[in-house]
Amino acid sequence: MRRILLNAASTVLAAATAVTLTGLAGTPAAAVSGPAGSSAPSASSDSSGALTGQGRWEPWPSPTFDLPAGSRCDFPVHMEAVVDEVQRRVLEYAPDGTTVRRAAFRGALVLRLTNTTTGASYDADAGGRSVVDYRADNSQTWHARGPILLGFGANGGNLPRDLYTVDGVYTVDISATGYRTLTFEHGSAEPLCAKIA
């Protein structure tokens, strides 16, 4: 799931400051509109005027990120996909017919994290599935299952600064200011900076 990894993201989500989520990771926080040249799927309006329906699954490649020392880990980190089969499916558009309100993400994603000071690396499974709700104020909620890569900056969420493999069944709320709140139904968050220190 992507350009949200939940980073992704998105999800990816996203880059250094956003979610690196898939399902999430591949989903950057700024991904709120459909791909260029696309049109809304055939749909019907609900009581809020939103256009609902189901688009087709489309490839949603995860971006490469370079995170400076101190943003997530004590050292600079390069992050790139070594396996990327992430797809996105738009589930709902806003009344304008182009702004995405809800999208689903799926597909295998393995992100390689490299400490660019020492060369140490770690391959993180981030191939979970997610449905992401986008709001007009640029806040998001990820409803996710399975592993994603999620980054937290200092005082940027309810986990300490680090990169995490988050797995299980959980939600990630990203406020309009970028603050991330991870809430588990069940699961775990494994810190990754120590693996490449």
Accessible surface in RSA format (square Angstrom, percent):
REM  Atomic radii and reference values for relative SASA: ProtOr
REM  Chains: A
REM  Algorithm: Lee & Richards
REM  Probe-radius: 1.40
REM  Slices: 20
REM RES _ NUM      All-atoms   Total-Side   Main-Chain    Non-polar    All polar
REM                ABS   REL    ABS   REL    ABS   REL    ABS   REL    ABS   REL
RES MET A   1     2.68   1.4   2.68   1.8   0.00   0.0   2.68   2.3   0.00   0.0
RES ARG A   2     0.00   0.0   0.00   0.0   0.00   0.0   0.00   0.0   0.00   0.0
RES ARG A   3    86.57  36.3  86.57  44.1   0.01   0.0   7.62  10.4  78.96  47.9
RES ILE A   4     0.00   0.0   0.00   0.0   0.00   0.0   0.00   0.0   0.00   0.0
RES LEU A   5     0.00   0.0   0.00   0.0   0.00   0.0   0.00   0.0   0.00   0.0
RES LEU A   6     0.00   0.0   0.00   0.0   0.00   0.0   0.00   0.0   0.00   0.0
RES ASN A   7     0.00   0.0   0.00   0.0   0.00   0.0   0.00   0.0   0.00   0.0
RES ALA A   8     0.00   0.0   0.00   0.0   0.00   0.0   0.00   0.0   0.00   0.0
RES ALA A   9     0.00   0.0   0.00   0.0   0.00   0.0   0.00   0.0   0.00   0.0
RES SER A  10     0.00   0.0   0.00   0.0   0.00   0.0   0.00   0.0   0.00   0.0
RES THR A  11     0.00   0.0   0.00   0.0   0.00   0.0   0.00   0.0   0.00   0.0
RES VAL A  12     0.00   0.0   0.00   0.0   0.00   0.0   0.00   0.0   0.00   0.0
RES LEU A  13     0.00   0.0   0.00   0.0   0.00   0.0   0.00   0.0   0.00   0.0
RES ALA A  14    14.03  12.9   0.00   0.0  14.03  31.9   0.00   0.0  14.03  37.2
RES ALA A  15    44.75  41.1  42.53  65.6   2.22   5.1  42.53  59.9   2.22   5.9
RES ALA A  16    22.92  21.1  22.29  34.4   0.63   1.4  22.31  31.4   0.62   1.6
RES THR A  17   107.73  76.6  99.53 100.9   8.20  19.6  73.82  99.2  33.91  51.3
RES ALA A  18     6.63   6.1   3.62   5.6   3.01   6.9   6.02   8.5   0.61   1.6
RES VAL A  19     0.01   0.0   0.01   0.0   0.00   0.0   0.01   0.0   0.00   0.0
RES THR A  20     2.34   1.7   2.34   2.4   0.00   0.0   0.33   0.4   2.01   3.0
RES LEU A  21     0.00   0.0   0.00   0.0   0.00   0.0   0.00   0.0   0.00   0.0
RES THR A  22     0.00   0.0   0.00   0.0   0.00   0.0   0.00   0.0   0.00   0.0
RES GLY A  23     0.00   0.0   0.00   N/A   0.00   0.0   0.00   0.0   0.00   0.0
RES LEU A  24     0.00   0.0   0.00   0.0   0.00   0.0   0.00   0.0   0.00   0.0
RES ALA A  25     1.12   1.0   0.53   0.8   0.59   1.3   0.53   0.8   0.59   1.6
RES GLY A  26     0.00   0.0   0.00   N/A   0.00   0.0   0.00   0.0   0.00   0.0
RES THR A  27     0.00   0.0   0.00   0.0   0.00   0.0   0.00   0.0   0.00   0.0
RES PRO A  28    18.96  13.8  18.96  17.3   0.00   0.0  18.96  15.7   0.00   0.0
RES ALA A  29    27.92  25.7  24.87  38.4   3.05   6.9  24.97  35.2   2.94   7.8
RES ALA A  30    85.65  78.8  62.84  97.0  22.82  51.9  71.68 100.9  13.97  37.0
RES ALA A  31    14.02  12.9   4.43   6.8   9.60  21.8  13.61  19.2   0.41   1.1
RES VAL A  32    38.54  25.4  37.85  34.3   0.70   1.7  37.85  32.9   0.70   1.9
RES SER A  33    63.42  53.6  57.32  76.5   6.11  14.1  25.72  54.8  37.71  52.8
RES GLY A  34    18.74  23.1   0.00   N/A  18.74  23.1   3.58   9.8  15.16  34.0
RES PRO A  35    44.36  32.3  31.77  29.0  12.59  45.8  40.90  33.8   3.46  21.5
RES ALA A  36   111.18 102.2  69.35 107.0  41.82  95.1  81.14 114.3  30.03  79.6
RES GLY A  37    90.27 111.3   0.00   N/A  90.27 111.3  44.59 122.4  45.67 102.3
RES SER A  38    50.79  42.9  21.48  28.7  29.31  67.5  26.72  56.9  24.07  33.7
RES SER A  39    94.49  79.8  73.68  98.3  20.81  47.9  46.63  99.3  47.86  67.0
RES ALA A  40    32.73  30.1  12.77  19.7  19.96  45.4  12.77  18.0  19.96  52.9
RES PRO A  41    28.14  20.5  11.88  10.8  16.27  59.1  23.52  19.4   4.62  28.7
RES SER A  42   112.50  95.1  82.82 110.5  29.67  68.4  57.79 123.1  54.71  76.6
RES ALA A  43    45.85  42.2   2.78   4.3  43.06  98.0  11.32  15.9  34.53  91.5
RES SER A  44    74.74  63.2  67.87  90.6   6.88  15.8  48.48 103.2  26.27  36.8
RES SER A  45    76.12  64.3  45.68  61.0  30.44  70.1  25.73  54.8  50.39  70.6
RES ASP A  46    60.81  42.6  43.37  43.2  17.43  41.2  35.65  83.9  25.16  25.1
RES SER A  47   130.61 110.4  81.28 108.5  49.33 113.6  61.40 130.7  69.21  97.0
RES SER A  48    75.08  63.4  41.90  55.9  33.18  76.4  51.82 110.4  23.26  32.6
RES GLY A  49    27.31  33.7   0.00   N/A  27.31  33.7  23.50  64.5   3.81   8.5
RES ALA A  50     0.00   0.0   0.00   0.0   0.00   0.0   0.00   0.0   0.00   0.0
RES LEU A  51    40.74  22.7  40.08  28.7   0.66   1.6  40.08  28.2   0.66   1.8
RES THR A  52    42.96  30.6  41.08  41.6   1.88   4.5  27.48  36.9  15.48  23.4
RES GLY A  53    24.90  30.7   0.00   N/A  24.90  30.7  20.30  55.7   4.60  10.3
RES GLN A  54   117.30  65.6  93.20  68.1  24.10  57.4  23.94  51.0  93.36  70.8
RES GLY A  55    13.41  16.5   0.00   N/A  13.41  16.5  12.39  34.0   1.02   2.3
RES ARG A  56   188.98  79.3 174.17  88.8  14.81  35.3  80.08 109.4 108.89  66.0
RES TRP A  57    58.14  23.3  40.40  19.6  17.74  41.7  35.17  18.8  22.97  37.3
RES GLU A  58    26.13  15.0  26.03  19.7   0.10   0.2   7.41  14.3  18.71  15.3
RES PRO A  59   102.98  75.1  93.33  85.1   9.65  35.1  93.60  77.3   9.37  58.3
RES TRP A  60    18.12   7.3  17.78   8.6   0.34   0.8  17.78   9.5   0.34   0.6
RES PRO A  61    83.13  60.6  77.66  70.8   5.46  19.9  80.43  66.4   2.70  16.8
RES SER A  62    16.70  14.1   1.58   2.1  15.12  34.8   1.71   3.6  14.99  21.0
RES PRO A  63    47.88  34.9  35.59  32.4  12.28  44.7  46.44  38.3   1.43   8.9
RES THR A  64    78.76  56.0  53.77  54.5  24.99  59.6  29.82  40.1  48.94  74.0
RES PHE A  65    15.44   7.7  12.06   7.5   3.37   8.8  15.44   9.4   0.00   0.0
RES ASP A  66    99.12  69.4  76.87  76.5  22.26  52.6  36.13  85.0  62.99  62.8
RES LEU A  67     4.44   2.5   2.35   1.7   2.09   5.2   2.96   2.1   1.48   4.0
RES PRO A  68    81.83  59.6  73.62  67.1   8.21  29.8  80.95  66.8   0.88   5.5
RES ALA A  69    59.70  54.9  34.99  54.0  24.71  56.2  35.27  49.7  24.42  64.7
RES GLY A  70    40.29  49.7   0.00   N/A  40.29  49.7  25.80  70.8  14.48  32.4
RES SER A  71    26.01  22.0  14.27  19.0  11.74  27.0  24.17  51.5   1.84   2.6
RES ARG A  72    14.50   6.1  13.03   6.6   1.47   3.5   0.06   0.1  14.44   8.8
RES CYS A  73     2.83   2.1   0.01   0.0   2.82   6.6   1.82   4.6   1.01   1.1
RES ASP A  74   111.06  77.8  87.00  86.6  24.06  56.9  30.95  72.9  80.10  79.9
RES PHE A  75    28.53  14.3  26.67  16.5   1.86   4.8  28.05  17.0   0.48   1.4
RES PRO A  76    44.68  32.6  44.68  40.7   0.00   0.0  44.68  36.9   0.00   0.0
RES VAL A  77     1.76   1.2   0.54   0.5   1.22   2.9   0.83   0.7   0.93   2.5
RES HIS A  78    41.94  22.9  41.94  29.2   0.00   0.0  31.33  32.3  10.61  12.3
RES MET A  79     0.65   0.3   0.62   0.4   0.02   0.1   0.62   0.5   0.02   0.0
RES GLU A  80    68.64  39.4  68.59  51.9   0.05   0.1   4.70   9.1  63.94  52.2
RES ALA A  81    32.14  29.6   7.76  12.0  24.38  55.5   7.76  10.9  24.38  64.6
RES VAL A  82    63.58  41.8  27.24  24.7  36.34  87.6  35.62  30.9  27.97  75.9
RES VAL A  83    57.51  37.8  52.73  47.7   4.78  11.5  57.49  50.0   0.02   0.1
RES ASP A  84    54.74  38.3  21.47  21.4  33.27  78.7  17.05  40.1  37.69  37.6
RES GLU A  85   112.50  64.6  98.95  74.9  13.55  32.3  41.67  80.6  70.83  57.8
RES VAL A  86     4.35   2.9   0.00   0.0   4.35  10.5   0.00   0.0   4.35  11.8
RES GLN A  87    53.63  30.0  53.63  39.2   0.00   0.0   7.10  15.1  46.53  35.3
RES ARG A  88     0.32   0.1   0.32   0.2   0.00   0.0   0.02   0.0   0.30   0.2
RES ARG A  89    62.43  26.2  62.43  31.8   0.00   0.0   1.99   2.7  60.44  36.6
RES VAL A  90     5.98   3.9   5.43   4.9   0.56   1.3   5.43   4.7   0.56   1.5
RES LEU A  91    37.42  20.8  31.75  22.7   5.66  14.2  32.48  22.8   4.93  13.3
RES GLU A  92    36.10  20.7  34.45  26.1   1.65   3.9   3.25   6.3  32.84  26.8
RES TYR A  93     9.48   4.4   9.48   5.4   0.00   0.0   3.39   2.6   6.09   7.5
RES ALA A  94    13.85  12.7  13.85  21.4   0.00   0.0  13.85  19.5   0.00   0.0
RES PRO A  95    74.90  54.6  52.60  47.9  22.30  81.1  53.58  44.2  21.32 132.5
RES ASP A  96    91.73  64.3  54.97  54.7  36.76  86.9  46.34 109.1  45.39  45.3
RES GLY A  97    11.93  14.7   0.00   N/A  11.93  14.7   9.36  25.7   2.56   5.7
RES THR A  98    82.49  58.7  80.00  81.1   2.48   5.9  65.59  88.1  16.90  25.5
RES THR A  99    48.60  34.6  48.58  49.2   0.02   0.0  30.96  41.6  17.64  26.7
RES VAL A 100     1.06   0.7   0.00   0.0   1.06   2.5   0.00   0.0   1.06   2.9
RES ARG A 101    77.11  32.4  74.53  38.0   2.58   6.1  20.54  28.1  56.57  34.3
RES ARG A 102    86.91  36.5  86.91  44.3   0.00   0.0  12.07  16.5  74.84  45.4
RES ALA A 103     0.00   0.0   0.00   0.0   0.00   0.0   0.00   0.0   0.00   0.0
RES ALA A 104    12.38  11.4  12.38  19.1   0.00   0.0  12.38  17.4   0.00   0.0
RES PHE A 105     1.65   0.8   0.22   0.1   1.43   3.7   0.22   0.1   1.43   4.1
RES ARG A 106    71.26  29.9  71.26  36.3   0.00   0.0   9.61  13.1  61.64  37.4
RES GLY A 107    22.52  27.8   0.00   N/A  22.52  27.8  17.69  48.5   4.83  10.8
RES ALA A 108    47.30  43.5  35.07  54.1  12.23  27.8  41.51  58.5   5.79  15.3
RES LEU A 109     0.91   0.5   0.00   0.0   0.91   2.3   0.00   0.0   0.91   2.4
RES VAL A 110    37.43  24.6  37.43  33.9   0.00   0.0  37.43  32.5   0.00   0.0
RES LEU A 111     3.22   1.8   3.22   2.3   0.00   0.0   3.22   2.3   0.00   0.0
RES ARG A 112    88.89  37.3  88.75  45.2   0.14   0.3  13.52  18.5  75.38  45.7
RES LEU A 113     0.15   0.1   0.15   0.1   0.00   0.0   0.15   0.1   0.00   0.0
RES THR A 114    28.31  20.1  28.31  28.7   0.00   0.0  21.96  29.5   6.35   9.6
RES ASN A 115     2.99   2.1   2.99   2.9   0.00   0.0   0.00   0.0   2.99   2.9
RES THR A 116    74.46  53.0  42.10  42.7  32.36  77.1  39.74  53.4  34.72  52.5
RES THR A 117   100.50  71.5  65.76  66.7  34.74  82.8  62.11  83.4  38.38  58.0
RES THR A 118    90.97  64.7  52.04  52.8  38.93  92.8  60.72  81.6  30.26  45.7
RES GLY A 119    50.56  62.3   0.00   N/A  50.56  62.3  29.27  80.3  21.29  47.7
RES ALA A 120    38.32  35.2  25.47  39.3  12.85  29.2  37.47  52.8   0.85   2.2
RES SER A 121    61.17  51.7  32.21  43.0  28.96  66.7   3.13   6.7  58.05  81.3
RES TYR A 122    70.14  32.7  65.42  37.2   4.72  12.3  42.49  31.9  27.66  34.1
RES ASP A 123    62.66  43.9  44.02  43.8  18.64  44.1  19.57  46.1  43.09  43.0
RES ALA A 124     1.02   0.9   0.17   0.3   0.85   1.9   1.02   1.4   0.00   0.0
RES ASP A 125    79.85  55.9  73.11  72.8   6.75  16.0  29.91  70.4  49.94  49.8
RES ALA A 126     0.00   0.0   0.00   0.0   0.00   0.0   0.00   0.0   0.00   0.0
RES GLY A 127    24.02  29.6   0.00   N/A  24.02  29.6   2.48   6.8  21.54  48.2
RES GLY A 128     2.23   2.7   0.00   N/A   2.23   2.7   2.23   6.1   0.00   0.0
RES ARG A 129   134.42  56.4 133.32  68.0   1.10   2.6  49.39  67.5  85.03  51.5
RES SER A 130     3.57   3.0   0.00   0.0   3.57   8.2   3.08   6.6   0.49   0.7
RES VAL A 131    43.23  28.4  43.19  39.1   0.04   0.1  43.19  37.5   0.04   0.1
RES VAL A 132     0.00   0.0   0.00   0.0   0.00   0.0   0.00   0.0   0.00   0.0
RES ASP A 133    29.02  20.3  29.02  28.9   0.00   0.0  13.82  32.5  15.20  15.2
RES TYR A 134     9.67   4.5   3.24   1.8   6.43  16.7   2.79   2.1   6.88   8.5
RES ARG A 135   104.75  44.0  94.70  48.3  10.06  23.9  66.89  91.4  37.86  22.9
RES ALA A 136   114.17 105.0  69.43 107.1  44.74 101.8  82.58 116.3  31.59  83.7
RES ASP A 137    85.45  59.9  66.58  66.3  18.87  44.6  45.81 107.8  39.64  39.5
RES ASN A 138    91.47  63.1  85.64  82.8   5.83  14.0  16.47  39.6  75.00  72.5
RES SER A 139     9.04   7.6   8.32  11.1   0.71   1.6   6.48  13.8   2.56   3.6
RES GLN A 140     0.85   0.5   0.85   0.6   0.00   0.0   0.76   1.6   0.09   0.1
RES THR A 141    16.43  11.7  16.43  16.7   0.00   0.0  11.40  15.3   5.03   7.6
RES TRP A 142     0.00   0.0   0.00   0.0   0.00   0.0   0.00   0.0   0.00   0.0
RES HIS A 143    74.43  40.7  67.23  46.7   7.20  18.4  56.48  58.2  17.94  20.9
RES ALA A 144     4.00   3.7   0.00   0.0   4.00   9.1   0.92   1.3   3.07   8.1
RES ARG A 145   151.37  63.6 149.56  76.2   1.81   4.3  50.00  68.3 101.37  61.4
RES GLY A 146    19.07  23.5   0.00   N/A  19.07  23.5  16.39  45.0   2.68   6.0
RES PRO A 147    23.88  17.4  23.88  21.8   0.00   0.0  23.88  19.7   0.00   0.0
RES ILE A 148     0.09   0.1   0.00   0.0   0.09   0.2   0.00   0.0   0.09   0.2
RES LEU A 149     0.55   0.3   0.27   0.2   0.28   0.7   0.55   0.4   0.00   0.0
RES LEU A 150     0.00   0.0   0.00   0.0   0.00   0.0   0.00   0.0   0.00   0.0
RES GLY A 151     0.68   0.8   0.00   N/A   0.68   0.8   0.68   1.9   0.00   0.0
RES PHE A 152     0.00   0.0   0.00   0.0   0.00   0.0   0.00   0.0   0.00   0.0
RES GLY A 153    12.00  14.8   0.00   N/A  12.00  14.8  11.41  31.3   0.60   1.3
RES ALA A 154    71.59  65.8  46.34  71.5  25.25  57.4  49.24  69.3  22.35  59.2
RES ASN A 155   147.36 101.6 112.52 108.7  34.83  83.9  36.66  88.2 110.69 107.0
RES GLY A 156    17.43  21.5   0.00   N/A  17.43  21.5  17.37  47.7   0.06   0.1
RES GLY A 157    12.34  15.2   0.00   N/A  12.34  15.2   0.00   0.0  12.34  27.6
RES ASN A 158    72.42  49.9  43.75  42.3  28.68  69.0  30.59  73.6  41.84  40.4
RES LEU A 159    46.07  25.7  39.17  28.0   6.90  17.3  41.99  29.5   4.08  11.0
RES PRO A 160    98.39  71.7  85.68  78.1  12.71  46.2  97.84  80.8   0.54   3.4
RES ARG A 161    80.34  33.7  61.17  31.2  19.17  45.6  10.46  14.3  69.88  42.3
RES ASP A 162    21.03  14.7  21.03  20.9   0.00   0.0   0.09   0.2  20.94  20.9
RES LEU A 163     0.98   0.5   0.98   0.7   0.00   0.0   0.98   0.7   0.00   0.0
RES TYR A 164    11.70   5.5  11.70   6.7   0.00   0.0   6.63   5.0   5.07   6.2
RES THR A 165    21.41  15.2  19.71  20.0   1.70   4.0  18.37  24.7   3.04   4.6
RES VAL A 166     0.00   0.0   0.00   0.0   0.00   0.0   0.00   0.0   0.00   0.0
RES ASP A 167    60.11  42.1  59.64  59.4   0.47   1.1  15.10  35.5  45.01  44.9
RES GLY A 168    16.13  19.9   0.00   N/A  16.13  19.9  14.81  40.6   1.32   3.0
RES VAL A 169    22.34  14.7  22.34  20.2   0.00   0.0  22.34  19.4   0.00   0.0
RES TYR A 170     5.00   2.3   0.00   0.0   5.00  13.0   3.00   2.3   2.00   2.5
RES THR A 171    41.49  29.5  41.40  42.0   0.08   0.2  34.48  46.3   7.01  10.6
RES VAL A 172     0.00   0.0   0.00   0.0   0.00   0.0   0.00   0.0   0.00   0.0
RES ASP A 173    54.66  38.3  54.16  53.9   0.49   1.2  21.19  49.9  33.47  33.4
RES ILE A 174     5.20   3.0   4.42   3.3   0.77   1.9   4.75   3.4   0.44   1.2
RES SER A 175    45.39  38.4  35.16  46.9  10.23  23.6  41.94  89.3   3.44   4.8
RES ALA A 176    59.15  54.4  28.69  44.3  30.46  69.3  28.77  40.5  30.38  80.5
RES THR A 177   128.51  91.4  88.67  89.9  39.84  95.0  85.89 115.4  42.62  64.4
RES GLY A 178    25.56  31.5   0.00   N/A  25.56  31.5  22.87  62.8   2.70   6.0
RES TYR A 179    96.52  45.1  92.27  52.5   4.25  11.0  68.22  51.3  28.30  34.9
RES ARG A 180     7.09   3.0   7.09   3.6   0.00   0.0   0.00   0.0   7.09   4.3
RES THR A 181    47.54  33.8  47.54  48.2   0.00   0.0  32.93  44.2  14.62  22.1
RES LEU A 182    12.01   6.7   2.20   1.6   9.80  24.6   2.20   1.5   9.80  26.4
RES THR A 183    75.79  53.9  70.42  71.4   5.36  12.8  60.91  81.8  14.87  22.5
RES PHE A 184    72.62  36.3  46.26  28.6  26.37  68.6  46.54  28.2  26.09  74.7
RES GLU A 185   137.30  78.8 100.86  76.3  36.44  86.8  43.99  85.1  93.31  76.2
RES HIS A 186   109.16  59.7 103.38  71.9   5.78  14.8  80.11  82.6  29.05  33.8
RES GLY A 187    44.96  55.4   0.00   N/A  44.96  55.4  13.85  38.0  31.12  69.7
RES SER A 188    68.67  58.0  64.07  85.5   4.59  10.6  43.73  93.1  24.93  34.9
RES ALA A 189    31.50  29.0   7.16  11.1  24.33  55.4   7.21  10.2  24.28  64.3
RES GLU A 190    73.80  42.4  71.05  53.8   2.75   6.5  31.54  61.0  42.26  34.5
RES PRO A 191    66.67  48.6  61.23  55.8   5.45  19.8  61.23  50.6   5.45  33.8
RES LEU A 192     0.47   0.3   0.22   0.2   0.25   0.6   0.27   0.2   0.20   0.5
RES CYS A 193    14.47  10.9  13.38  14.9   1.08   2.5  14.02  35.5   0.44   0.5
RES ALA A 194    86.22  79.3  60.71  93.7  25.50  58.0  65.72  92.6  20.49  54.3
RES LYS A 195    90.80  44.3  57.73  35.4  33.07  78.7  26.38  23.7  64.43  68.6
RES ILE A 196     0.77   0.4   0.45   0.3   0.32   0.8   0.77   0.6   0.00   0.0
RES ALA A 197    85.28  78.4  40.25  62.1  45.03 102.4  54.30  76.5  30.98  82.1
END  Absolute sums over single chains surface
CHAIN  1 A     8218.5       6156.6       2062.0       4540.2       3678.3
END  Absolute sums over all chains
TOTAL          8218.5       6156.6       2062.0       4540.2       3678.3
